[in-house]
Amino acid sequence: MREKWGIAILGGGPGGYVAALRAAQLKKRVVLIEKEKIGGTCINHGCIPTKYLLHQAKLFNQLKSNKSFEGPLDKIQCNWKTVQDEKNKVVERLVKGIEFLLKRTGVILIKGTAHIKDERHIVVMTKEDELILEAERFILATGSRPAQLPFLTPNGQEVTTSRQALQWEVIPQKLLIVGAGAIGLEMGTIFQKLGSDVTVLEILPSILPGGEKEITTRLERMLKLQGLKIHTQMRIEKAVTEKGRVTLEGTCLKDQTHFSFEAEKVLLAVGRLPNSLELNNLDLNVDDRGYVQANSYLETSIAGVYAIGDLIGGKLYAHKAFHEGIIAVENASGMRRAMNYHALPMAVYTEPEFSSIGLTEQEAKEKGLEIKVGHFSLQANGRALTLNQQEGMAKIIADKQDRIIGAHILSPHASELIAEMSLAMNKGMSLGDISGSIHVHPTLSEALMEAAMNAKGEAIHMLNA
């Protein structure tokens, strides 16, 4: 069976399905090919299920530790099966919602395994048939997969990926997590709050490598106080896997001493690798790690073939893929829009959350920029005190013209608060634009206003240095 399309999109993750919906808006004849569930890793095995479990774990922990309640709080139990069932319902609802939108907007969704034949043809193996699809333009959105260590291969039992861990039927008593990036810390937070003895091993000197050091250092201290055991500069050199037990051994690079940790399960969170192997028939430019190279218009080395999301590297965020999908399909439709990454926010859903955008203070100094830095502690924020979550801060960095070039937040709902800073950076706003905007009282967002004021020596609810 042969069919011809205006745009063919390979991969139904965040960037892929958003690109398909935008193509439909532009009245293009579009086909979307996905071998698993629509929504990709983000909705099915990553962002959405993880955040559901984080919320449930937080509620469970708050109930057990709240000093204002009376009664047998120590007898409160987590019904893990119910939590898992409800999590799956949330995922399924989102998947069905996206499928509904695709169908109603005229996008043809094909479930199957795709094989690139050449730069204008895809062969798709479905359960029923083999299809050969021809398209004027291709958008590649095949995503990424978990990276592994040479001596520590996931077996789905003792050694797992985060995807497998989200389906555990039993909460482990002892858990080792390799990697202190966003995935490792979020998964560690979930299981620690649900009662696991969790140890996180990271080879680099700090958690969340590349993050604003002042804030990540504070976050690491807070996570340790909550019960998460975090060890940095730990080089794992050996793994022994037995039924129901794993032992990791190696060298602590701080003092060159030997370490050994044992647990029921090991969760690997050591990064991700691009799914570019299935594109071998295309003469694409790829780097030494396998990431497809694309220009600022998201077009690859082959005219008419675009690539987006984790496949092209950079920051592996779903929201980055969303925007790349929109821009790629618009360019494939004849527009000319460049992707701009200077105002790309991120968030880590620990407790409290950490969000960030733009340059860190160290990066700004390394660039030789003359900067102004403003801080505000949540200790002086009324809303944070009412939430009993005052151990956080907001930090804003501006250039000598007061233009905001970076912002970093450690706070409840930091992932929501960072949107104000994203808008500010995207529109080239100044400290005065933030400090001069009325913020509702009492809110956590007031910390951003005060941090902007502090950068100019004008904060009201703190002493200005």
Secondary structure as GFF3:
##gff-version 3
##sequence-region A 1 465
A	DSSP	beta_strand	2	10	.	.	.	ID=ss1
A	DSSP	alpha_helix	14	25	.	.	.	ID=ss2
A	DSSP	beta_strand	30	34	.	.	.	ID=ss3
A	DSSP	alpha_helix	40	45	.	.	.	ID=ss4
A	DSSP	alpha_helix	47	65	.	.	.	ID=ss5
A	DSSP	three_ten_helix	73	75	.	.	.	ID=ss6
A	DSSP	alpha_helix	80	104	.	.	.	ID=ss7
A	DSSP	beta_strand	108	111	.	.	.	ID=ss8
A	DSSP	beta_strand	113	118	.	.	.	ID=ss9
A	DSSP	beta_strand	121	125	.	.	.	ID=ss10
A	DSSP	beta_strand	130	140	.	.	.	ID=ss11
A	DSSP	beta_strand	144	146	.	.	.	ID=ss12
A	DSSP	beta_strand	159	161	.	.	.	ID=ss13
A	DSSP	alpha_helix	162	165	.	.	.	ID=ss14
A	DSSP	beta_strand	174	178	.	.	.	ID=ss15
A	DSSP	alpha_helix	182	193	.	.	.	ID=ss16
A	DSSP	beta_strand	197	201	.	.	.	ID=ss17
A	DSSP	alpha_helix	213	226	.	.	.	ID=ss18
A	DSSP	beta_strand	229	231	.	.	.	ID=ss19
A	DSSP	beta_strand	234	242	.	.	.	ID=ss20
A	DSSP	beta_strand	245	252	.	.	.	ID=ss21
A	DSSP	beta_strand	257	263	.	.	.	ID=ss22
A	DSSP	beta_strand	265	268	.	.	.	ID=ss23
A	DSSP	beta_strand	272	274	.	.	.	ID=ss24
A	DSSP	three_ten_helix	277	279	.	.	.	ID=ss25
A	DSSP	beta_strand	305	307	.	.	.	ID=ss26
A	DSSP	three_ten_helix	309	312	.	.	.	ID=ss27
A	DSSP	alpha_helix	318	332	.	.	.	ID=ss28
A	DSSP	beta_strand	346	348	.	.	.	ID=ss29
A	DSSP	beta_strand	353	358	.	.	.	ID=ss30
A	DSSP	alpha_helix	361	366	.	.	.	ID=ss31
A	DSSP	beta_strand	371	377	.	.	.	ID=ss32
A	DSSP	three_ten_helix	378	380	.	.	.	ID=ss33
A	DSSP	alpha_helix	382	386	.	.	.	ID=ss34
A	DSSP	beta_strand	393	399	.	.	.	ID=ss35
A	DSSP	beta_strand	404	411	.	.	.	ID=ss36
A	DSSP	alpha_helix	414	426	.	.	.	ID=ss37
A	DSSP	alpha_helix	431	435	.	.	.	ID=ss38
A	DSSP	alpha_helix	446	455	.	.	.	ID=ss39
###
